[in-house]
Amino acid sequence: MDSIDYMAFPILTINADVTPQPSQNLTVAEIVKGIARSGLVGRVAAKGQRIPGYLCQSTDRKTIDRARRVLNGYFRALMDANPTRWVSGRAEWICVNPGVRAHLLLVGEILRHLDKKGIFDAHEAGDEVLIAALTDFVAPILNFIGGATVSQLEPKFARKFGEGGVAEYYYALCELVNTKHKDFGGDEFRQYIARQKDALEGKTKTDVLDLVETIISVTVDVLKANYGTSELASGEKAYWDLGIESSKVKEEAYKKQQMAPRDKRLPKEAYLDLVDVETICRQKGNWEFFAPLFNIPLEGVNPKAKTYHLEWIERLNERRRTAAHGSAIRGFTEEDITFVQWLKKELFTRLEQAGRLPQSA
């Protein structure tokens, strides 16, 4: 095992017959598996044909020496990015089996990428050339490991188990690298990004529809709580007649109710639109009921700049149209997704504090 740099891998299980202890976060078997999977020291193709990897040399001894120098150079840079984090092992998910295996896959993919672009011949380039190229290429990863908080590390690197966990860890590394090198990533990574985008689109759509439903439901509940549900001389409920003075809002809701099949009609309030909420909030006498819930300044806007901070309603309504009529051409932008995530947190925090958070939230 003289090919291992024990400064970079200080907590290593080196005997396969020894049961790993909690303090031991790396095992030789997993590292060997990672090196084999990476193809860095070659692979066996169909009919037993051996295909040399980027770290292969003319003899096994020379291959081991080259692999030791290049990989130690790479992992030392990773360790130096945050030595405390590195030696903490499982506590911060960097120097762990899935992480090391993912980095080995990444090294192989980076060398393949640079070789294909003609930056150098990765088979012939000197060890120091490879180390310098690799550590420069993964600068976004080194910066992230060096400065990220534990809460930022956790969603990317925590609780990765088995082969699927190694793949997830590897994709997280690729995403970081991709912030600097937009053309980086193999077919598997691009397929992963496409799946992630589809999943995020689906979640955003669900969040938008949930937000709209919650906002209208809470609006009606607040009106009922403050105006009551008793029937007035007009035959209308107090919360509907007094809480909503706008004849346009009530007429539109009534029209939509009547257009529904008779056996499926819901109460009129079920046909309120999201934009009606702003009209209801601005009605004289209503704002004091709704301000603690819906007075949400957009990011960067001074809360004291004005009385009503309701612009988010129209912005959400625009995203509602996308959710209702989205297509392959018209989907959610990154800005849309960020806005919806922000609004959900802001709104649900206020609703929870007021005791009005829906049980389904």
Summary of the structure (lengths in Angstrom):
residues: 361
radius of gyration: 29.2
end to end distance: 53.4
largest distance: 97.9
contacts: 1000
relative contact order: 0.07
helix: 63%
strand: 3%
